[in-house]
Amino acid sequence: MPKHTDDSAPSGDTLKELRLGRGLTQEQLAERAGTSLGVVKKLERGGTARMESYHALARALGVRTSRLFEPAGPHSSTRTDDDNIDLMPLRQALAPAVTFTGCLRVGSPDPEPDLTRLRATATDMGLAYRRDDYGRVAELLPSLVRAAHDAVDHFAGAPQHGEALRLRSNVLQMAGRYLTQVRAYDLAHTALRDAVQDAVHVDDKGAVAGAVYQLGWLLMRQGRLDEAEQVSIATADAVEPRIYQATGASLGAWGKLLVHASAAAARNNRDQEAREMLRLGRAAGVALGGGQAVEASSWGRFDWRTVAFQGIENQLVARRPDRVLGLSARLPAPKDKKERLFMRRHLLDVAQAHVMLRHLDEATGVLWSLRNETPEWLRHQRMAADTFRDIIRTSKRARLSPQHRDLAAFFGPE
């Protein structure tokens, strides 16, 4: 799997201008933000850092995190073509070349697309994604996307056209989800944009909500926090159900959008808005009772714990590790492996909070457990790798333990 880099980077000039406008030295800003002087110097020279560093600096400056991000020029460093080569079949399917007569499709379409077979293949791919079988997903996606395009074209004007559009929207959502996971952001945006358009065309609010949920996740990873919050809120308003008459699916879609809006607002130093979105999301969780809404190929799972996890994550963004651990301790222990997997992203927040409090053995233990339980997923979590490197940098050990050596080999060089 190729390495991918974020497509957005903050302007060093913007950071310097804001710092000087507040009469701060680089040392004073670093101290206020709880980060190192080296990070401030690096960013003002046009370098990059973790998103968490941008949050902390923006909070110290009293601005939205998005204020630090401005349109940048071409990359100053040379990038390889590895991602273009490895993703070539999927790139050809999602963003085909265009000629005078339309899109240039690779391969010959089936004479009569079989929508039942395509739905079964899409279901298989969704299950593979849930199992973290990204190799299987990468294998299925290009041909499935092409087949979905062919089906939409074949049934144009026929009664099956709406069904074909719904199927393609579903396939494109899964493509966008996978591509965001492997950090092929521009290609993911193409897939999700087209998924939204297909869902709107057939007036499927549930599919629109699912595609926008994925888009919000992508926008947050790119640092486009204002847009992530806005698209999530606008779509949540459009699909808001009547709480006590709603289906589980509609409650789940609405709740997940509100949770994403809260995540974006928290990262953008809009704490009041983040709390308000969580309050609304909690209503969706309460309406589900002890149940769980699941949409495997779209927004995943939602229940009251989804809201609780996001509230804890917001505390981490605000650099309150004691609150993270205190709130996490109140959650019921997972009853089985399935529940443990549901909370794995939350466990990365717990590990990071332990590092912030210098509980390095506890943080290592969390990563070690995830390494054994869900290695393929963990391999693509940049936060996990960053947390491990924080452990090593903070540790006073003269020699690495066997666990540390195993994790170092797993995450690879920085």
KETI-522288 format. One record per residue: residue in three letters; x, y, z of N, C-alpha, C, O in turn. Coordinates in steps of 0.02 Angstrom, whole numbers, plus 50000, padded with zeros to 5 digits. Each point is the difference from the previous one (the first is absolute). Example, Ala and Ser with C-alpha at 12.3 -4.5 7.8 and 13.67 -1.06 7.14 Angstrom:
KETI-522288
ala506604971650390499555005950000500455006050000500524999950033
ser499305005449931500425005950003499615005550037500255005550008
***
This chain:
KETI-522288
met500424994150000499585005950000500445006250000500465000550041
pro499425004449915500415005949997499895004550059499484999750033
lys500995004649979499925005050051499675006149968500165001849943
his499385001450094499655005849975500105005750049500064999050060
thr499955007049914500085005850041499385004249996499634999649951
asp500255004550101499425004449998500085005149944500565002049984
asp498875000149988500025004549944499995007350021500135004449959
ser499734997050105499975006850023500565001450050500194995550038
ala500065010549961500515002050048499885007350018499845004049955
pro500244997950109499895007050019500555004449975500574997849989
ser499275008550003500495004949977500425002350059499735002150051
gly500934997549942500445002450053499935007550010500075002550056
asp499805001149889499915007350006499395001750042500025004850039
thr499454991449954499395001250039500144999150074499805004250041
leu500534990449977500164998750070500445005650028499875002450056
lys500634999649907500455005350024499625006650008500115003650049
glu499454997949903499625006250004499555000250061499955005050034
leu499724989449980499564999650058500405000650065499795003250048
arg500794993549954500425000350060500245007050014499955002550056
leu500305000849892500265006850008499435004850017500105004850038
gly499314994049933499435004450014499794999750073499695004750025
arg500484990150009499844999350071500605001550044499984999150061
gly500565003249908500595002050038500364994350033500295000850054
leu499694993349915500314994150030500654998249965500065000649939
thr500424997350099500604997049971499844992749982499484997450021
gln500964999549942499904992949984500004995850064499614995350007
glu500835006550039500044996350063499355000750040499764995150028
gln499955010949974499395001150037499414996349969499594997250036
leu500385002749898499464996349967500064992550013499514996750014
ala501105000749982500114993050014499784998250071499694994850011
glu500475009450036499824998750070499255000250009499724995750034
arg499945009249936499275000450005499664994049970499504997550026
ala500785000149918499684994449964500194993250029499704995049982
gly500795004950062500224993650027500364995749949499994993950003
thr500345009449950500394996549950500725002350002500175004350041
ser500254992949918500715001750003500145006249957499645001549952
leu500905001950065500225005849960500174997749930499895003649952
gly500394990350042500184997549934499404999449954500075001349940
val499354996850087499394999549958499805006849973499845000649941
val500185004550101499815006849978500485002449946499785002649949
lys500874996450062500495002249950499904996349934500035002949946
lys499864990650059499914995949940499395002349960500055000749939
leu499395000650095499405002049965500075007049969499765001249945
glu500585003350090500095006749971500474999949941499995004649959
arg500414990250035500434999349941499634996549943500284999049946
gly499094999150066499614996849947499974992550006499764996749954
gly500485000650102499984992850010499304997750021499535004050002
thr500424989650014499364997250021500084996550066500554998450022
ala498885000550011499994996550064499344996350005499595000149954
arg500314996750102499374996450010499435005050007500095005850019
met499314991849965499415004350007499925002250072499775005650013
glu500414990250035499935001850071500425006250017499805004050042
ser500774996849925500415005950013499665006349974500035005250032
tyr499654994249910499635005849974499435002050047499885005950012
his499764989150014499465001450047500275003950060499725005150020
ala500834992550008500285003050060500235007249986499895004550041
leu500444996549903500235006749984499425004849987500015005750023
ala499494991949941499425004349987499645001850066499795005750009
arg500154989450035499695001450065500405005250039499715004550031
ala500954994949967500425004850035499955007049970500065005050035
leu499814995349900499935006549965499295002650002499885005749981
gly499644990250042499315002250004499655000449933499575004349990
val500614991249964499695000049934499774992949983500204995250032
arg499375004349917499824993449975500624996749970500445003449973
thr499594990150032500554996449970500035001349925500545000549971
ser498895000049998499975001149927500335006549980500195000949942
arg499885003750105500325006549984500734999049980500285004149963
leu500024990550061500714998849984500094997149930500564999949974
phe498894997749996500054996749935499795004849945499455002650000
glu501004998449954499865004249943500244996449937500414995550004
pro499335006549937500234996849939500765000349994500305005350008
ala499994989049978500734999749992500194999249928499594998049958
gly501035003550026500254999149933500204992849988499844995750041
pro500505002949905500224993149986500444997550056500335003850035
his499674989749972500434996850052500735001949987500254999849944
ser500075001950111500715001949993500454994049994500565000449975
ser499184993850048500414994049996499734995549945499415000249983
thr501034995849990499804995449947499614994150029500204997250051
arg499255001049916499604994450022500074994349949500085001249940
thr499904992750085500074994449955499334998449967499485002650020
asp500544993049930499394998049965499754993350025499594996849967
asp500655000850092499804993450024499254999450007499704995049980
asp499985010250050499284999450011499625000049934499504996649994
asn500755007249956499665000049935500044993149968499514997949968
ile501044998650039500084993449969499584994850036499634996349968
asp500415003550098499634995050038499245000949994499634995150001
leu500155011049993499285001349996499765001049929499445002349989
met500984996149961499825001349931499334997049979499595003749972
pro500264989850041499364997349978499405003750031499505001249966
leu500565000650098499455003650033499965007149974499455002749993
arg501125000449994500005006849973499675000049931499625004649984
gln500514990549975499704999649933499244999150005499635002649958
ala500154993750093499284998850008499645006250027499445001549978
leu500875002050070499675005650032500095006649963499555004250001
ala501024996749967500145006349965500264998549930500595001249985
pro498984996049972500224998149933500195006049958499765005650012
ala500664993249939500165005449952499375001849961499554995949989
val500425010449989499415002549965500185001749928500525003149986
thr499054994849968500095001649929499415004149976499565001750039
phe500444999949897499455003949970499334996550009499485003350007
thr500534990149992499374996250004499834997850071499504996550011
gly500895005550038499864998250069500584996650034500575000549977
cys499284996050078500534996850040500274993949964499634996249969
leu501035003050035500334994249972500014994550052500355000550051
arg499264994249938499974994450047500504994749982500084998449941
val500254998850109500474994649989499634993450002499634998750048
gly500454997049901499664993649998499335000449966499755005549988
ser499964988849997499364999849966499444998850051500074995750043
pro499375008049953499464999050047499644993449988500014997349945
asp499685000050108499594994049993499415001649956499725005550004
pro500074989849954499445001449955499355001450038499605004149978
glu500304992650079499405001150040500205000050074500064994750030
pro500045011249999500225000350070499504996350046499395000549991
asp500884995950056499594996250048500025003650067500494999450037
leu498985004549978500005004050061500014995750063500295002050050
thr499404992349948500004995550058500714997650015500214999850058
arg500154998349890500694997850010500445005750024500444999050042
leu499455006949931500405005850021499885001750073500465001750037
arg498914997949984499845001350071500354994950044500265001750054
ala499744992049925500334994950040500755001350006500304999050053
thr500015003249892500725001650001500145006050045500495000150036
ala499065004949961500085005850043499954998050073500375002650042
thr499174992949974499934997650069500644996450022500235000950056
asp500044995149900500624996450015500575004950014500404998950046
met499635006549915500525004950010499915003650067500485001450035
gly498895000249981499875003350064500214995650059500285002650049
leu499594990949946500214995450053500774999650004500284999650055
ala500045000549887500744999849999500285006250034500504999650037
tyr499195006249951500245006150032499924999650076500455001950037
arg498994995549986499884999450071500494995150032500175000750059
arg500074994449903500504995350025500725002749994500484996650017
asp499585009649959500655003249989500404996349946500615000249999
asp499044996549956500324996449945500085004849941499654999449949
tyr500825005350058500075005249950500264997349933499875002949948
gly500494991650055500234996949938499414997749957500005001049940
arg499514996050093499404997849965499605005949974499744999849944
val500215005550095499655006049978500345003049938499665001749951
ala501004998950052500365002849943499934995649938500005002649943
glu499934990950067499914995449944499315000849967499954999949939
leu499535000950102499325000349975499805006849972499615000449953
leu500665005050076499755006749986500025002149926499485002149974
pro501094997449991500015002649932499474997049955499655003649965
ser500304989750034499514996949956499295001450022499555000649958
leu500345000150108499325001450024499795007149982499435001149981
val501035003750025499845006949980499845000349926499515003149980
arg500894993649979499885000049928499324996749984499625002649959
ala500234991950075499364996649988499425004450021499485000049967
ala500595003850087499475004650022499895005549949499435001849985
his501125001049988499935005049947499644997149940499555003249972
asp500644990850008499704996849942499254998950010499605000849955
ala500224997250107499294998850015499595006349995499455000049972
val500825005550054499645006449996499915002149927499475002249980
asp501054997049980499955001749928499514995449964499605002249960
his500444991350055499584995149965499265001150013499594999449954
phe500235002350109499305000650018499735007149995499455001450025
ala500925003149943499765006949992499324999949965499934997249946
gly499575006050085499335000349972499584994050015499414999949983
ala500874994950050499634993950016499795000250074500265004050038
pro499264991849982499774999950069500554998550050499975002150058
gln500554994249921500544998150045500525005550011500474999150038
his499445006649929500515005250004500105002550071500565000950023
gly498895000350013500055002350069500364995150044500415001950042
glu499444991649949500344994850039500754999949984500414999150045
ala499765001849891500705000149981500365006050031500574999450021
leu499105006449982500305005950030500114999050075500525002050027
arg499004994950007500084998650072500594995350012500395000950046
leu499664994149912500554995350006500675003549989500484998950037
arg499555005349911500645003449987500185004750057500585000650019
ser498925002850009500145004550057500294996050057500485002350032
asn499254991849981500254995750054500724997849987500425000250045
val499724997849893500684997849982500495005750005500564999250026
leu499245006749951500455005850003500135002250072500555002350015
gln498954996950028500115001550071500544995550029500455002250035
met499504991349950500504995350026500695001549971500514999350034
ala499515002849902500645001949970500295006150036500605000150016
gly498985004849997500245006050035500244998550070500495002950024
arg499164992450010500204998150068500684996749999500435001650041
tyr499674993749914500644996649995500565004849982500544999850030
leu499345004549921500525004649977500185005150053500585002150005
thr498945000050035500165004450056500434996450051500475002950027
gln499384990849985500394996050048500734999649978500455000350042
val499684998949893500694999349976500285006849978500545000349971
arg499105005150043500235006949991500085002049927500425004249985
ala499204992949971499975002349930499425005049996499474998549971
tyr500645007550057499455004550015499645002849939499395000349999
asp500985001949951499685003049942499564995049964499445001649978
leu500804992350015499604994849967499394998250043499474998749973
ala500625001350092499434998850045499475005349992499404998650000
his500825007749992499525005549992499604999249936499405001349999
thr500934996549948499644998849937499464994750009499435000949978
ala500744993650056499524994650011499415002450042499434998549983
leu500715005150070499465002050046499575005549969499395000250012
arg500915004349951499615005149965499494996749953499425001949999
asp500814993249963499564996649953499484995850036499434999349976
ala500754997850082499524996250040499435004450024499424998049999
val500755008050023499485004850023499545001749941499395000150008
gln500895001349934499605001949942499524994549980499425001349983
asp500814992450017499564994449983499434999550051499424998949980
ala500745001750084499484999450052499495005649995499414998950010
val500835007249976499545005749992499554998849940499405001650002
his500874995749944499624998949938499404995550012499475001049970
val500604994050075499444995550013499655001850066499584996250024
asp500585009650004499685002650061500034994950057499514998850035
asp501084998249975500114995250054500375003650056500625000449999
lys499015002150050500315003950054500484995950041500515002550024
gly499344991249985500454995750038500674999349966500525000250033
ala499474998949901500634999449963500385006649999500615000150005
val499025005549990500335006650003500355000750067500585002250003
ala499074996150052500295000650066500634995750007500505002250029
gly499474991749944500584995750004500605002749962500564999950025
ala499325002649915500555002749960500295006350031500615001050000
val498965003350027500245006250031500384998450065500485003450017
tyr499314991450018500374997950060500724998349981500475002250033
gln499614993849914500674998349977500385006249977500605000750013
leu499055003949954500325006149976500245004350059500545002949997
gly499074997350057500215003850058500644997250030500445003850021
trp499614989649982500614996750025500595002049956500545001550026
leu499374998349909500535001949954500215007250010500605001550003
leu498925003050001500155007150007500395001450065500455004150001
met499374992450052500375000950063500724997849993500465003250026
arg499654991349939500694997649991500405004949958500625000350006
gln499055003649952500355004949959500095006750036500315004649972
gly499424996050088500035006450035499475005049978500045005850019
arg499464992049943499465004449976499434999850051499464997449986
leu500685005450073499564999050057499355003949994499474997450019
asp500555008749955499395003849991499514996249954499414999550016
glu500854998049928499584996449953499744993550029499424998249989
ala501004998350048499784993750031499415001250047499524996250000
glu500535009050040499455001650046499385002249961499444997850016
gln500645006349934499435002849964499624994749961499394999850002
val500974995849962499654994949961499654995050046499464997549983
ser500835001050074499694995350047499365003050030499494996650004
ile500545009750016499425003250030499445000949949499424998550014
ala500765003949926499505001249949499644993549982499395000049991
thr500984994650003499694993649983499604997250058499474997149990
ala500785003750071499634997750059499335003750004499494996950017
asp500505009649969499385003850000499514997249948499404999650011
ala500884998549931499574997749945499704993150013499454998549976
val500904997350062499774993150010499744998850070499844994450019
glu500105011050022499794999250070499344996350004499505002249971
pro500484992250065499384996150005499575002350058500235003750044
arg499144994249956499585000850058500214994550050499884994149989
ile500435008150064500384995550043499634993650017500284994649991
tyr499115005950034499674994050026499604996349948499634995350016
gln500425006849921499694996349945500534997749950499844997049949
ala500795004350066500534998849952500234992850000499944996450051
thr500325001449892500314993449996500705000450030500275005450009
gly500014988850007500694999850026500495002949950500475003550020
ala499434995049915500465002549949499995007649997500535003149994
ser498874999950009499975007349996500305003350062500325005249996
leu499574991850062500315002550062500754999549997500365004550020
gly499884989849954500734999049996500335005049953500515002850016
ala499194998249925500295004749951500015007150029500495003549993
trp498954998550038499965006750030500515000750056500365005050004
gly499674990050040500465000350056500735000349979500395003850028
lys499794992249922500705000049977500195006749969500575002350009
leu498975000949955500155006649972500125005050056500455004249995
leu499144995650057500085004750056500664998850037500325004750021
val499874989049986500644998450032500585002749959500485002750027
his499474996749906500535002749958500035007650005500545003050002
ala498875000250000499995007350007500335002050066500375005050002
ser499514991350051500315001450065500764999149996500375004150027
ala499854990649940500724998849993500345005749963500535002450020
ala499164999949925500295005549961500025006450041500505003749999
ala498964997750037499975006250040500524999950056500325005050013
ala499764989250019500504999450054500705001249974500395003550031
arg499764993749911500665001049970500115007149975500565002349990
asn498895001250001500035006949976499955005050057499885005949989
asn500204991650073499985004150060499335003650007499975005850020
arg499494990749964499325002550009499664995450051499584995849982
asp500615005050080499804995350052499245000150013499704994750009
gln500005011249992499285000450013499604996549946499534996350015
glu500665004849922499664996749945500104992450003499544996249985
ala501065001750034500144992850006499544996850052499744994649989
arg500175008850068499564997350052499274999849977499644995350016
glu500155009849947499305000149976499874994349952499464996950002
met501015001849953499914994549953499974993250037499614995649981
leu500795003750071499984993850039499344999350037499744994450008
arg499995011150016499364999850035499464997349953499594995850020
leu500405006549918499514997649952500144992749982499534995949994
gly501115002449997500164993149985499804995350055499814994249987
arg500245008150075499804995850057499264998349997499794994650022
ala499805009949951499284998749992499894994049954499554996050012
ala500855003549935499944994349954500204993650036499674994849990
gly500855005450051500214994150037499484997850050499874994050008
val499815010850027499484998450049499414996849965499704995350026
ala500125007449915499424997349963500114992749979499524996349993
leu501105001849997500164993049983499974995450061500014993949993
gly499955009050067500004996050060500664996450007500535003049994
gly499434990650019500614996050004500204997049934500474996049997
gly499185005949950500144997149934500555003649963500265005150022
gln499914992249921500535002749958499765000249928499714995249975
ala500425010349991499855000649929500634998449961500545002350018
val499394993949928500584997849961499875001049926499474998149974
glu501015005049993499995000749927500714998549978500425004549993
ala499724989149995500694997749991500365003449944500605001550006
ser499064999849938500345002849942500045007550000500265003049953
ser499485000250100499975007350000500305002850064500615000750005
trp498965001150043500265003350060500164995250057500215002350053
gly499714991349937500224995150050499494998850054499444998049986
arg500755003150077499574998750058499885006350039500415004650003
phe499004995650029499845005850043499584997650059499514996349991
asp500685005850069499584999350059500245005250051500405004449983
trp499374995250078500175005150050500755000550011500255005350018
arg500114989049972500725000250011500365004249948500525003050014
thr499204997449925500305004149948500055007350024500515003349990
val498954999050041499995006950026500495000650059500355005050005
ala499664990050038500465000250057500725000149977500415003850026
phe499764992149925500684999849973500205006949973500565002350011
gln498975001049953500175006449970500105005350054500445004349995
gly499144995450057500105004850055500684999250032500325005050018
ile499914988849990500664998850029500545002349952500505003050021
glu499414995749914500495002349951500065007650001500555002849993
asn498895000750014500025007350004500405002450059500335005249997
gln499654991150058500415001750058500744999349985500415003950024
leu499774991049936500694999149980500235005849956500555002650009
val499034999349944500165005749956500135006350041500445004049983
ala499184996850071500085005850044500584999050050500115004250043
arg500264990349950500584998550041499814999450074500305003350043
arg499204992649970499794998550068500064992550012499494996650004
pro501115000750000500094992750005499694996950061499764994449998
asp500235009350059499684997350060499264998749987499734994950022
arg499945009749943499304999249985499904994149953499514996250007
val500945002949946499954994449953499994993450039499564995849989
leu500925003450055500054993750037499434999150050499764994550010
gly500035011050021499454999650047499354998049967499644995750026
leu500215007449917499384998449964500034993049970499514996450000
ser501085001749976500074993349971499894994650053499704994849986
ala500535006550075499934995050054499274998850017499834994750027
arg499735010149958499294999150016499634995749949499454997650013
leu500865001349929499674996049948500004992750020500484997650030
pro498994998849954500004992850015500524996349960500135001849942
ala500174993250087500514996049964499674996349942499434997750006
pro500925001649939499724996349943499864992750019500394996850034
lys499035000749943499804993250018500324994749955500064994250020
asp500145007849921500284995149953500465003549951500095006150003
lys500194990149951500475002749951499675005149955500315004949981
lys499064994050002499635004649956499965006950033500115005049966
glu499724995250098499965006450034500705003250008500075006149997
arg500434989750013500685002650005500215003449935500315005350001
leu499514991849942500165003049936499635006649991500275004749971
phe499124995750054499605006149994500345005950036499915005749980
met500474992850072500305005450039500745000949985500355003550038
arg499914993549909500725000249988500255007149986500555001850022
arg499065002349942500225006949989500035003850065500445004150011
his499084994650033500005003150066500624998150039500285004150037
leu499954989649956500584997850037500635003849979500465000850041
leu499575001649897500575004249981500005006650038500535002650017
asp498875000149996499965006050042500254998650070500365004050030
val499464990249996500234998150068500764999450001500325002350047
ala499964994549901500734999349997500345006849998500505001150034
gln499235003549926500315006649995499945003850065500475003650020
ala498974995750015499925003350065500514997350050500295003850039
his499844989749960500514997150044500695003049984500395001450045
val499764999549891500655003049981500055007150027500515002050027
met498955001849966500015007050023500125000450075500295004850025
leu499494990050012500114999850072500624996050019500134999050059
arg500254998849890500614996250009499884993250032500424997450037
his499004999849949499864993150020500214995549941499574997449964
leu501075001950026500244997049938499874992549996499874997449946
asp500174999150110499864992849998499264998749982499854995449963
glu499705008850065499294999249984499875001449926499624996449968
ala500705008850006499905001649929500274994449956499684998249951
thr500904999250067500284994449961499544994050002499914996649949
gly499805002050109499554994450006499395000549955499784995049972
val499955011050022499425001049956500194998649927499654996349965
leu500915006550013500224998949931500174992749988499854997349946
trp500454999550102500184993049993499384995649991499994995549959
ser499495005950080499384996349995499685000949931499784995249969
leu500215011150007499715001349934500424996849945499734997749950
arg500925002250060500454996849951499834992649993500024997449944
asn499814999450110499844992849998499284998749976499874994849969
glu499685009850046499294998849986499795002349931499594996749968
thr500695008850007499775002949938500575003249962500005006149989
pro500504990049991500625002849972499905003849934500305005249991
glu499284992349964499935003249935499695006950007500215004749966
trp499304996050078499715006650013500515004650032500075005849979
leu500294991750071500485004250036500555002549954500255005650010
arg499934990549941500545001849955499855006649963500465003649980
his498904997950010499815005949962499805005950044499755005049976
gln500354994350090499825005450046500625004150017500424997950040
arg499635007949929500585004350012500055001950074500545000650027
met498885000350005500015001850071500354994750042500345001650048
ala499564992149933500324994650038500765000349993500364999450050
ala499885001649889500725000549989500295006150036500544999650030
asp499105006049967500245006050034500024999050076500475002250033
thr499034994449994499984998750072500594995650020500325001250051
phe499834993749909500574995750017500655004049998500424999150044
arg499665005249906500625003949997500055004950058500555001650023
asp498885000950001500015004150060500234996050061500375002550042
ile499424991349961500224995650055500764999349999500325000750052
ile499964998049890500734999049995500375006450016500514999950035
arg499245005849940500345006450013499975001850074500475003150026
thr498994995150007499915002050070500334995250048500175001850057
ser499924992049921500274994850044500725001350021500395002749961
lys499774995550100500685000750026500384993449996500574999450024
arg499124995649945500324993449997500645000249958500025003249947
ala500484993550077500624999549961499924995049943500315000749947
arg499284994150065499894994949949499254998949990499615000850047
leu500214997549892499304998749984499794993250027500394995249999
ser499005004450026499734993650022499804995949938499965002849945
pro499914990750063499774996049943499365002849968499934999849939
gln499615002750103499395003049972500175006149958499725000949945
his500725003350080500205006049962500334998249934499865003149949
arg500564991850052500344997949938499504997349950500055001349940
asp499464994950084499494997449956499585005649970499864999949940
leu499945004950100499605005649975500415004449952499735002649952
ala500914998250062500435003949955500044996749932499975003549949
ala500104989950049500014996549937499335000449964499975000449939
phe499484999550100499335000249972499865006849967499765000249943
phe500385005250092499855006649974500515002449948499845004249958
gly500764993150045500515001949951500315006750017499835003250050
pro500644999149907500355006350013499535005949993499494999649966
glu500695005850067499585006049999500015003249931499675005149989
***
